Amino acid sequence: MKSFVAERGVLAVSLAGHDKGRTFAIIKADGEYAFIADGAARSVDKPKRKKLKHLKPLNITLDLDRLNPGTLTDGDLRRAIEAELKEMGG
Protein backbone atom coordinates (compact mmCIF):
# COMPACT_ATOMS: atom_id res chain seq x y z
CA MET A 1 0.00 0.00 0.00
CA LYS A 2 1.33 3.44 -0.93
CA SER A 3 1.65 6.06 1.74
CA PHE A 4 1.14 9.72 0.94
CA VAL A 5 2.63 13.06 1.88
CA ALA A 6 0.58 14.22 4.83
CA GLU A 7 -0.27 17.87 5.23
CA ARG A 8 -2.00 19.69 8.06
CA GLY A 9 -5.76 19.82 7.57
CA VAL A 10 -6.12 16.94 5.09
CA LEU A 11 -9.05 14.65 5.87
CA ALA A 12 -8.24 10.95 5.85
CA VAL A 13 -10.09 7.71 6.52
CA SER A 14 -8.53 5.15 8.85
CA LEU A 15 -7.86 1.84 7.10
CA ALA A 16 -6.76 -0.20 10.12
CA GLY A 17 -7.26 -0.48 13.85
CA HIS A 18 -10.26 -0.01 16.13
CA ASP A 19 -11.00 3.31 14.40
CA LYS A 20 -11.21 1.71 10.92
CA GLY A 21 -13.61 3.58 8.65
CA ARG A 22 -13.65 6.80 10.70
CA THR A 23 -12.71 10.13 9.16
CA PHE A 24 -10.03 12.24 10.83
CA ALA A 25 -8.18 15.48 10.14
CA ILE A 26 -4.40 15.47 10.15
CA ILE A 27 -3.28 17.84 12.89
CA LYS A 28 0.41 17.44 12.14
CA ALA A 29 2.69 15.01 10.37
CA ASP A 30 6.17 13.75 11.03
CA GLY A 31 7.86 11.42 8.56
CA GLU A 32 5.87 8.21 8.22
CA TYR A 33 3.38 9.15 10.95
CA ALA A 34 0.45 11.54 11.16
CA PHE A 35 -1.22 12.85 14.28
CA ILE A 36 -4.96 12.70 13.69
CA ALA A 37 -8.05 13.95 15.52
CA ASP A 38 -11.76 14.16 14.85
CA GLY A 39 -12.99 16.20 17.80
CA ALA A 40 -15.08 13.28 19.10
CA ALA A 41 -13.22 10.03 19.69
CA ARG A 42 -9.84 11.79 19.45
CA SER A 43 -9.43 15.32 20.76
CA VAL A 44 -7.26 18.02 19.26
CA ASP A 45 -5.24 18.10 22.51
CA LYS A 46 -4.51 14.34 22.38
CA PRO A 47 -4.30 13.33 18.71
CA LYS A 48 -3.68 9.71 17.72
CA ARG A 49 -0.33 8.85 16.16
CA LYS A 50 -0.98 6.68 13.12
CA LYS A 51 1.19 5.38 10.29
CA LEU A 52 0.46 7.01 6.94
CA LYS A 53 0.06 3.60 5.30
CA HIS A 54 -3.00 3.07 7.53
CA LEU A 55 -4.70 6.23 6.26
CA LYS A 56 -6.48 6.94 2.98
CA PRO A 57 -6.52 10.66 2.18
CA LEU A 58 -9.69 12.28 0.93
CA ASN A 59 -9.55 15.07 -1.60
CA ILE A 60 -10.53 17.58 1.11
CA THR A 61 -8.34 19.96 3.07
CA LEU A 62 -9.57 22.02 6.00
CA ASP A 63 -7.91 25.32 6.86
CA LEU A 64 -7.47 24.49 10.54
CA ASP A 65 -5.99 27.88 11.39
CA ARG A 66 -8.99 29.65 9.90
CA LEU A 67 -11.65 27.54 11.66
CA ASN A 68 -11.06 29.28 14.95
CA PRO A 69 -8.04 31.61 14.94
CA GLY A 70 -5.89 31.06 18.00
CA THR A 71 -7.28 27.87 19.44
CA LEU A 72 -8.82 25.00 17.52
CA THR A 73 -11.50 23.32 19.62
CA ASP A 74 -12.89 19.81 19.33
CA GLY A 75 -16.32 21.21 18.49
CA ASP A 76 -14.94 23.34 15.65
CA LEU A 77 -13.10 20.37 14.19
CA ARG A 78 -16.05 17.99 14.58
CA ARG A 79 -18.46 20.43 12.89
CA ALA A 80 -16.02 21.13 10.04
CA ILE A 81 -15.49 17.41 9.33
CA GLU A 82 -19.25 16.71 9.47
CA ALA A 83 -19.98 19.63 7.12
CA GLU A 84 -17.38 18.47 4.57
CA LEU A 85 -18.63 14.86 4.64
CA LYS A 86 -22.24 16.01 4.27
CA GLU A 87 -21.27 18.19 1.31
CA MET A 88 -19.40 15.24 -0.19
CA GLY A 89 -22.51 13.11 0.16
CA GLY A 90 -21.36 10.72 2.85
Steps between C-alpha positions, in 0.01 A plus 500: 500500500633844407532762767449866420649834594295616795415865540327682783124513451464212252207271578581130498315176567656244733567169325610296802450472873200547728426832327479340152260687273496822705594833346768711667685824431878499501612737774869460425728257323848374566669267253301179466251594773207739521333631812126485441191625683129521433377704795291208630686175559838676476541853631717770350702508825573124487521399133562138401835414344435283196717370217427663165460159336194447723330816373322571172496872420183662375514779247402751771719738696377706793666830586544417868648839585200677351234289676559674829802733499715445806361181644346213308232332710361149471157640416638713216684203354205262539259744331744570215553128429124430514427792265760384245375139507139615463597718204687205350189287535615261769 
